[in-house]
Amino acid sequence: MSYLYIDTDQQLADFCRDIEAADYCAVDTEFMRENTYYPVLALIQIATEQHMGCIDPLAIKDFSPLIALMECEKLTKVFHSPSQDLEILFQQFAQVPRPVFDTQLAAAVLGYNHQIGYADLVNQIIGVKLEKKHTRADWLKRPLLNEELDYAMDDVRYLLPLYQHLKTDLDGKKRRSWIEKDLQKMSAASSYEIDMENLWKRLKGVQKLKGLNLQIASQLCQWREHIAQKKDRPRRWMAKDDWLIEISRQIPDSIGDLTSMRELNEKFITQHGQAILKIIKEAKNQNSTEWPEPDRVHSLSSRQQALGDCMMALCRIIAEESQIALATLATRKDIDNLIIKRKNSRLSQGWRFTLAGEKLLEFIHGQSVLGVFGDQIKILPREPINKS
């Protein structure tokens, strides 16, 4: 099917009107983010069974028809691994498309490789091998080459048959309910809003800090985020992670103290030295009850680690029997959380609890055992102990 290159408001309005009656559409974006804080949206590709359009957001002024389409509850928007696409569309239009369907998530609960890529999924299901030579194209240049646009449109062209195949498989195996909550979360604006209070958790090396040092690191992270947003530049350009860690660790009181820190350069100190000293002073004056607390690290005992090994083997059995990727069902962290916290583990929630968590808890409570038969491990009910 041929596609329309859309670079006028009227073309966009006409295209949106043409596809508004469809039940579902495939959506993808191309963007650039190398030199900016906010991703720059370069293309929006949309396809239905009858129409395909490549939208040029650099030329369009009135996006209201597209926004209305993205909010239409009757139209399912199909993506593959859409977190970045949805984040960009939210930042661009202050709205998150809904409802959405993620072919990567659907594939994960149907036995395909965990976090399988789009090209691999297309190859496995449709038998088409996609070209990869334009993965690093400059999508902001104009005009784009026809072969670049064709490459971009392939990202939605094959999403339609993928959706049909996976949806049918999900319904047949009665697994659609497994992914509903995750799909609904993808359409929640809160998933793409920046949590300033917890930015420090992404700071490399922050695990070594606590108390006042951690409070300073948290305040510095928020300061860096604000200036990166204001200047629309990558946060790493404002200040490197190891700079913030070292400042938080040493707690300098003066420009001289900052100058003596070999990690920092003169330009950075000249531009931001006074702001950093102010942040440190404010952090010292803040009530310690408001300081962030590092996540508590629970160390498993040797017996708990051995129990976790057995539970991991049990999960592998369940994953194989259910034809689902082990990494999709459970990670070692999920199992450790079940042993220590129980309710905080993904295995205590939703379809994972139904499929595996309940069996794991039975094993923990001694209601089942693992048995070895030749080269196979099986889950068996525990026989009652004869006390006679």
N, C-alpha and C positions, 0 to 999 in steps of 0.2 A: 504494500500500500504506500502511495506517495504521501508526502507531508507538506503542510503549508508553513512557510516562514512568516512569522507574525511580528511586524515591527510598527504597526499603527494602532491607535486606540480603537478605530472602527473594526479592523481585522480581529482584534482580541474580542470585542463585544460580539461579533458575528460568530466566531469560533465557539465561544462559551455558550451561546444560544444553540448552536448546532449539537453540542454534546450534553446539554443539561438533562435530557431525557434518558441518558444511558444509566445502567445500573452500576457500572464500575468503570474506572479509568486508571490507566497506568501513569505514574508521575515520577519524574526524576529532575535533578538540577545539576548544573555545572556552575562552579564558583572558583574564586581565587582568594587565598588567604595568606599569602606569603609575607606581605609587607604591611598588613593592617590588623587591627584588633577585631573588627567586625568583618565577616566574610563578605566579599563583593559578589552579588548574584549576577551571573553572566548569561545563563540560559535556563528556561523552564521547558521541559519536554512533557507533553501529554498525549496519550493515545487512548482511543476507544476502538470498538470493533469497526466503526465506520469512518472515523476521522483521526488524523494525527496532526499535531501542531508543535512547532518549535518557536517558543515565545522569546523575543529579545527584550529583556527588562531594561536594557540601557536606552531603548528607544521609546518604550511605552510610558505614558504619563498617567493614564487613568486605569488603575488595576481593579476597580470596584466589581466589574463582571467576574473576574477571576476569583476575587475574595469571596464573593457570594457563592461561587461554584465550590470552592474549597470548604465552605461551611454547610453545604447542602447535605442533610442527613440521609437522603435517598441515594446519594452517589458515593460508593465506596472508593476511596483513593488507595491504589495499590502501589506500594514501594518495595524496594529491597534494601534491608538494613537502613532504615530511614532517619536515624537519629540526627545526622548532620543536615539532611534535607529539611526536616521539620524545624530544626533550630534556625536555619537560615530563613525559612518562610515565616516563622514567628517573628524574627527580628525585622524582616522586611515589611510585613503586613500587620503585625501585632495580633495575629490570629494563627491558630494551629489547625491544619486540615483535619476534618473528622467526617465520618469514621475512617479509619485506616486499616490496611491489611499489610502485614510484613511477610514477604515470601521467605526471607531467611529464617524468621521465627517459626513459621509454619513448617519449613523443611526440617528444622531442628527437632520437632516433636514427631516427625514422620520417619526418622531413621537416617537422614542424610548427615554428612559430616557437620560437626559443631561449627557454627559461624561460617558456613559455606559461602563462597563468593558467588556473585551473580553469573559470571562467565562459566564457572564450573557447573552451576545448577542448570543453566541453559544447555550446556553440553550433555549433561546426564539425562535430562528430561526430554529435551527437544531434539538433541543430536546435532546442534549447530555449534560450531567453534567460532567464537567471536574474535575479531582482530583486537590487538592491544597497542597498536603503534601510536595512537593519539592520547594515551593516558596522561601525558604531560603537555598537552596543547595549551596555548595561551588563549583561554576562552574569552578574554576581554578585548582581544584585538578585533578590528572590523576592517574589511569584511572577513568572515570565516570561510575557509575552503569548503567546498561541497563535501569532500570526503570527511572533514571534521564534523560537519553537521550530520552526515549519515552515521558516523560513529556514535555521536550523541543520541541520535534517535533510536539506535539499536538498544539503548538502555531502557526504552519503554516498549519497543516493538515486540520483544519477546516476553515482557512481563505479563502480557495478557494471557497467552497459553500457559505460562507458569502458574498464574493465579487459578485458572480453570482446573488444571491438573491437581494442584495442591488442595484446593477447596474440595474437590471431589474425594480426594484421599482422606482429608480430615473428616468429612462427613461420614465416609464409609467406615472409618476406624473410631468414630465418635470421639474425636480429640479436639474439635473446634473449641469446646469449653475450656480446654487446657490453656489456651492463649488469650482468651477474651480480656482478662484483667490487664495483661501486659499491653494489649492493643489499646485499651481504653486509657491507660497511663500515657501512652505515646501521644495522645491527643490532648493531654492536660498541659495548659500553659505553664504550670508550676514546674514541669520537668525541664523547662528551658530558661527559667529565670535564675539569675546568678545568686547563689546563697553566700552573701558576703561574710556572714558570721563564721562560716566553715571553710573559707578559702584556704586557711592555714593547713588543712588536712591534705592538700595537694602539694604542699611545699616539700621538695626533696630534702631529706635529712631532718625533718621536724621532729621525728621520733626521739631525738636526743634532748629535746627541750621540754621544760615544765615550769610551772609557776610564773614568775614575772617574765622570764625569758620567752615563754610560750605566748604570753599576753602581748609582748612587743612584736613577736613574729606575726601574730594575728593582725595587729593594727597595721604593720608594715605591708602585709598582703593586701589589705583593703585599700590602703593608700596607693599601692602600685596599680591595683585594678582600676581605681578611679582615674589616675593620670593616663593609663593606657587607653581607657575608653575616651577620655577627653581628646587625646592626641590621635586616636584611631591608629595606634601602633601596637605590635605584639608586646605582651607584657614582659617578655624576656628582654626586649630592647630598653625597657625602663629600668629594670634592675634584675640581675640574675638571682636565681634561687640561693646560691651559695653566699651571695652578698647579704641577703636578708638574714640568713641563718647566722652568719658571722656577726653581724650587727646585733642581733638578738642575744647572741651568746656573750659578747663582750660588754654590751650596754655602755656605749661611749657617752661622755658628758659634755664634750666640746668638739669643735671643728678639728682641733689638734688631735684628739683621740681618733676621729675618723680618718685623718690624714695618715696616722701611724698604721692603719690597717692596710696591709699590702694588697688585699683582694680588691679594694676599691680604687677606681681611677680618679684623677684630679677633676675631670669634667663632671663626673657624677657628683662629687662632693660639692663643687661650686654651684651646680644647679639645684641640688636637693639636700645639701647638708643641714641647713637650718630647719627644713621641714621634718627631717628625720629626728633631729634633736627634740623638736616639739612633740613628735609622736611618742618618743621615749619618756619625756617628762609627763605627758598625759597618762601614759600607761602606768607609771609609778604612782600617780595620784588616784588611779581608779581602784575602787574597792576590790579586794582580792576575791571576794565571793563571786564577782562577775568575770573572773579570768576563765579562759577555756580550760577544759580538762582533757588530757590525752586519753584516747581509748585505752581501756584496761586490757592488758595482754594476759590472756589466760594460758598458763603453761599446763599442758596435759601431763599427767603422771605416766610412768612407763606402762602401767596397766591400762590407762585410758588410751594410750597410743596403740597398744595391742588390740584393744577393742575396736578402735577406729580402723585398723587394718582389716579386721574381720568384716566390719560394716561396709568397707569399700569393696571387698570381694562380693558381699551380698548385693550391693548396688550393681556391680558388673553383671551378675546373674540376671537381675531384674531387667537391666538395660538390654541384654541380649535377647531375653525372652519377649520383651516388648518391642524389639527392633527400633531402638532409640539410642542415639549417641550417649555414651556414659557421661561426657562433660555437660550434656544438656540436662541430664537427670540430676547429677550431683557432682560436686567437687569435694576435695578433702576438707576444705574450709566449711562447706555445708555440714559435713559429717561431724567435724570438731565442734561446730556450733550446736549441733543436736545433742552431743554428749554433755556440753558445758551449760548451754543456755536453754536448750530445748525449743522454746517458742520463737526464738530469734532466728532459727534456721529456716532456710527455704524449704527444707524437707518436712517441716511441720505445717506447711501451708499449701492450699490448693491441690492441683493435680499431682504434685510431687508427693504430698502426704498420702493421697489415695493410692498412688502407684508404688511408693517405696517407703515413705516415712512411717506408716503404720506398721509395716513389716519390720522395720529397723527397731522401733520401740518394743515390739514383741520380742525381738532378739535380745535387746538390752535387759528386758524384764525376765528373761529366761524362759519364754514361752515357745521359742523355736531354737533350732541348732543348725549348724552347717555340717553337712556330711560329704565325704569324699567317695566317689564311685568311679574307679579307674582314673581317667584324667578329667573328670567332671566334678564340680562342687554343686551341691544341691541344698535347698532350704527344706528342712524337715520339722514337723511339729515335735516338740519335746515329749517323750514318753513319760508318764507319771512314774515317780520313784516308788518302788515296792519296799515298804518299810517292815514287812513281815520277817 
